[in-house]
Amino acid sequence: MALLALSEALENMLARLPEPTIIEHLPLNECANRILAEDVFSPINVPNFDNSAMDGYAVRVADLEQNLTLTVAGKSFAGNPFNGELKAGECIRIMTGAMVPNGVDAVVMQEDTQVNDNGSITFNRVPKLGSNIRRIGEDVKQGELVLAKGSLLNVASLPLLASLGIATVPVFAKLKVAILSTGDELTSVGQPLAEGKIYDTNRFAVRLMLEKLNCEILDYGILADDPTIFEQTFTKAQQEADVLITSGGVSVGEADFTKDVLEKLGEIGFWKIAMKPGKPFAFGKLEKAWFFGLPGNPVSALVTFYQLVQPALAKLSGLSAEKIAKLTQNLTACSAMNLKKGVGRQDFQRGYYYANENGELEVRPVGTQGSHIFSAFNESNCFIVLEAERGNVEAGEKVTIQPFNSLLR
C-alpha cells in the first residue's frame, strides 16, 4: 500500500467524520472546555449605559469654552448615579464606571484639574467632545453575535457570557473515548516490571491528552494478544464509546487479527502515513464507533495523536473547522544546527525554538530523534517539520517549526 501524505490522510479523515448532534444545556460554571452548540447573541448592550472611563469631573464642553472654572453640583459613583439636573456652569464629581449624567458630553480626569479653596474646580484645558466616556454598546451591542457555534468555552469566553447575564448555554455532549494498549510485553504503570517487559507509557500519555481535550475516558487497560479477547473488547467499546483508540498492533506482521476483527465489526482502512515518526497508523469505523490505531513506539504514538487524532476528536466534539485549522500553526525559523533527514517522508523532529540576539527565531533539535526516545519531549517546545522531499539540513537554513499547543504544554 502506498504511503499517504499527512495532509491527504488528514483531509480524507476529517471529511468522513460527522459533527456531533447531542446537545446539553448547562450552567456557565459547568461549561469550561466544552464546545458551544449554537450561536449566542447578546441580549443586552455592554455597557448598558454611558459611563466614565476615569475618576474626574463630568462636564459640558460648551460651559468650559465660556469659563474654565465650574462649581460642583453633585457626585456620581458606580452604582449610585447623580439624578439631579446639571445647570450651566456646573460639573459633577464622577468615579470610574459611574453613569454619566444627562447633558454631560465629556469627562476630565482629576489630574487635569485644580480644586479651589471655595470648592470650585478649575480645568487646565477644554476637553474634546466625548473624552473619557464609554458609550452604551461600545463593547457589545444588543443582538450582536458574541460567540459562534463551535467555539471553545474557556477563561476568555465564559466571563464574556457572564457579563451578558447569560446563565446557561447549549454545549455538545462530551465525547466518550475508549482506550487500550496491545502487546504481551506491556505492564501497567505502577506494577512490578518483570524481565522482558516494558511499561505501558502510551496509554498513560493518551489518557493525559484526552483529559486535556475534556473527553470522557473509558480505560480498558492492556489487551492480551488473543483474537477472541480483541473481538469481545472491540464489541464492548463500540457499545459504550464514540471512539476507540488503541496503541500498538498496527505495524506489518502484528495486525492480522486486529484487521480481521475490525473488518468483521465494521470497516477499516489501514493507512501508512508518509511521516516520521508515525508511519503505521490506522483509521476506520466500527459499527457504532470510530477507530484510531496508534503505533506502539512512544514517540510515534504521541506524534500521530497530535497530528491526526487531535483534529479528528476536535471535529467529533463540535469544534469549528476554522478553530481546528488553528490547532497547529507553523512558523519559520533558522536551524542552529545540522539536521539529519532522509528523503521520502515528512519528518517531525523534536526541537527547541527561541529568539536570538537579533530577535530572529532559531531552532535546535533536542536529543536523539529515535521513535523510542521519549525523553526529548521534556526539553522541547516545538516540532521541526521537514518536507518529505527534503534531505539533510545545514545549519543556517530556514525550516518550518510547529510550536506545541496546550496539548503538549
N, C-alpha and C positions, 0 to 999 in steps of 0.2 A: 504494500500500500504506500502510495507517495506521501511524502511529508507535507502537511498543510502549513501555510504561513500563519503565524499567530493572528494577524489581522483578519484573515479569511475565516479561521476557526471561530474567532470571537463574533464576527458578523453573522455567520451561519447559526451559531448557538443562540445569540440574542434574538434573531429573527423567529426562532421556534418557540421561545419562552413566552408564556402569556402574562398579562398583567393580573394582579390579584382582584378578587371580586368581593371577598368577605370584609365587611366594614363594621367597626365598633365605634360607639360614641363614648368618649372618656373625658373625665375632668382633666384640666391642664396639668395638675401635679402628677398625673399618671402617664403623660404623653412624651416624656423625654426619650429621644432617639426613635420615636415612631414616625411613620410616613403619613402625611396628610392625604386623605382620600377624596376631598372635594375642595374646590376653590373657596377661599374665605374673603368676604368683602366687609369693609369696615362699617359698623352700624352707627358710628359717630364721627365727628370731626376731632382731630387731635392736633393742637389743643382745641378744646371746645369753647374757648373764649380768648379774646386778645389778652395777653399777659406780658408782664415786664421781664426783660432779659437781664436786668441789672437792679441792684439796690441804688436808689436815687430819687428823682423827682419827676412826676408826670406833669407835662406842660402842654400848652397850646403854643405852637411856634409863632403865631401871629402876635401873641402877647409879648414874647421876648423880643420880637422885632421892634416893639414900641418901647420896652423898658427891660433891662437885664436883671432887674430886681423884682421878685414876686413874693407875695405873702403865702404862708402855708395854710390851706383851708381844711386839711384833714389828713388821714392816713389810709393806705390800702395795703393790707397784709395778705399773704397767701391764706386762703380760706376765710378771710374776714375783709371783704371789699369795702371801698368807700361808696356810699349810696347817696351822697348828697349831690348838690348842683355846683359845678365848677364855674365860678364867675370870672369875668375879665380881671386880669392882674393877679390871679391866684394860681397856685400849684398844689400838688398832692404828694406827700411823702409816700414812697412806694417801695416795696421789697420784691426781690426776685420771685417770679412765679405768681405774683398777685395780679388780680384782674385790673385791667386798665380802665379807669373811669370814662364815662361818656364825655365826648368832646375833646379828649386828650389825643394828640397826634404825634407825640414824641416822649421819650424818657431820657433824661440826662443823668448819667452816673454821678454819684455823690462826689467823686474825686474831681469833677469839673465844676464844683460849686463852692461857695463860701457861706457859712451861717453867720448872720449879723447879730449884733447884741440885742436887737429888738425882735429876733426870731425870724425875720425875713431872710430870703435866700437870694444871693447874687450869683448869676451864672457867668461862666468865663466866656461863653460864645453862644450864638444862636445855633441850635442843632438842625439837622436835616429832618424833613418830614419822615415819620416812621422810624426814627432812630430807636434802637433797643426795644422794639415792640415785636413780640412773637404773635403773628396773626392767626386767627382761627383757621384750622385746617391746614396750617403750614407744614406740619409733619405728615399727617394722613387726612385725606378728605373723605367725608361720608360717602359710602358707595364705592370707594376705590378698592381695587383688588390688592390685598396686602400679602397674601400667600397663595401660591398656586398649588393645585393638586400635584402630588408627587414630591412635595418639599419635605426635607428632613426637619423635624421639630426638635430644637435644641436650645441652648442657652441664649442664642441670638433671637430666635423666632418666637419662643414661648412668652417671654416678657412683652413682646410686641402685642401678642394676642391678649395678654392680661391688661395691657394699657387701654385696650378697646372694650374692656368689660366682658369679654367672651370667656365663659366659664367651662364649656365643653366643646370638643371638636371631633369630627369624624376621622378616624385613622384606619388604615388597613390592619387586619389581624396579623399577629406575629407569625413569621414563617417557622414551621416545625421541621427541624433538620435532624435526621438520624445519622450517627457517625459510628464507624467501626474500623478496625485495622485487621489485616490478614497476615498470617505468617506464623508458623510454629516456633520461629526463633524469637518471638516477641514476649516481653514481660512487662506488665503494667508498672508504671512509676510508683515507687513505694514498696514494691515486693522484692524479696531477695533475688539476686541475679545469679542464676546457675551457669555452669560452664557452657559456652557456645551460644548464650542468649544475649539479647540486647534490649535496652529499654524502649518502650513504645512512645517515643517523643512526638511522632507525627500526630497521633490522635490528641495528645495534650495540646500541641500548638494549634491544631484545627479548632479545638474547643475554645481556646482563648480568643481566637479571631471571631468565631461565631458569637461569643459573648459580646464582643465589641460591636458586632453587627446587629445586636439585640434580637437574636433568634432564640426560639425555644429549642433546647437541645435534648435529644434522646441518645444516650451513650450506650451502645451495645457491646462495648469492650473489644476484646480480641477474638476474632473468629478462627476456629480451627480449620486447617486445610482439608475440609471434607465437603463434597458437593451436596450431600443431604442437609448438612447444617447451613450451608450457603443458601439453599432454596428456602428452608424454613425461616431463616433470618431475613432474607430479602422480602419474603411474603409478609412477614410481620412488619417490616419497615414501611412497605407501601400502604399498609392498613393504618399505620399510626402517624406517618410523617408526609410532608410535602416534598421533601428532598432526602436522598440518601447519598452520603459522601463516604467513600471507602479510601483506605490508604494501603498501597501495595497490591500485588497481584494483577497488574495491567501490563507488565512487560512481556515480550515474546517468550514463550515457553512456560509462563506462570499462570496464564489466564484462561486456559482451556475450559475448565468447569465454570469459571466466572462468566465467561461468554455464553456458555450453554444455558446457565440459569437466567441470565439477563434476556436472552432471546426467547426463552420459554415464558417468562413473565411479562415481557414487553418487547422492546426493540433497542438495539444498541449500535452505535457507530463508533468503533474503536479508532480514535484519532491518534495519529502520530504527528506531533507538532514540530515544526522546524524551528525549535528553540532549544537553548542550552542554558541552564539545566532544565529538564522537564519534558523531554521528548515523549515518553509514554504517558498519555492522558486519555481517559475515556469519558465520553458524554453520551447519554442516551435517556430513555424513558421506560420505566416500569409501567405497569398498567395504570397505577394511581400515584406515581411519584417520579420525579426527575432524578437522574443518576449522574454523579460525578465521581470518576475514579482517579485518584491522585497516585503519582509514582511512590515507590517505597523509600527512596532516598530522601532524607530530611529536607535538604535544600530544594530539591526538585519539587517536593510536595508543597513547600511554602511558596515557591515562585509560581507554580501553576495555580494554586489557590488565589494568590494575589492578582495574577494577570487574567485568569479565566473565571474562577468560581466567584470571586468578589463581585464583578459586574453582573454575573448571572443571578446571584442572590439579591442584588440590589434591584434588578428588574422584577423578579418574582415578589419582592417585598413592596413594590409600587413606586420606587424612586423614579423620577422623571428621566427621560433619555438625555436631556441637557446636563443633569447632575451626574448621571452615570458616566458621561464622557469626561467629566471633570474629576473623577475619582483618581485618575492618573494623569499627570501633566508633565510635559518634557521641557527641559532647559538645555542650553548649550554651554559646555564648559571646556576648558583646555586640560588635556591629560597631563598630569605632572610626572608620569612615569610611562615606560613602555608597557604595552598590554599584549598578551598572547591571545590570538584569535584564529581559529580555523574557518575557512570559507565554507558556507553551506547552511548554517543555522543562525538565527538571531540569538545573540548572546546577552544574558543578563548577569553581569558581574557585580558583586557587592563592592560598594565604594563609599568614600567619604568626600563630600564636596565642601568648599569653603571659599571665601573671598580673599584673594591675595592682597599684597600691599598696594596694588594699583586699583583695587576694587573690582577686579575681574574674577569670574568664577573659575576655580581649578578643581580637579578631582583626582584622587589617587585610589587604586584598588586596595582592598582590605583583606589581608590574609590569603590563604590558599583558596583557589576558586573551585575546588573539587565539590561534586554534588553531595558528598558525605560530610563536608566540613561546615558544620552549622555555627560554630563559634564566631565566624567572621561577621555574622549579623549583629552581634553585640556592639561592635565598633563602627557599624555602617550607618549611613543616613540616606542612602540612595542606591538605585541600580544604575550601573553604567550600561547603556543599551547600545550594542554594536550590531550594525546591519548584517543580514545573512551573507551578503556578497563581500563583506569587508574581511580583510585579513588582519595581520598584526598591526598594532597602532604604535607609532613612535611618540615619545614624549614631545609635547608641544602641539600635537594635532588636536583639532576640535572633535569632541564626541558629544553624543546625546546622553543626558542624565535624567533620571526619573526620581525626584525626591520622594521618600517614603511618605505616604499619607498616615492618618491616625491609626490605621490598622496595624502598622509596624512601629509606631512610636510609643 
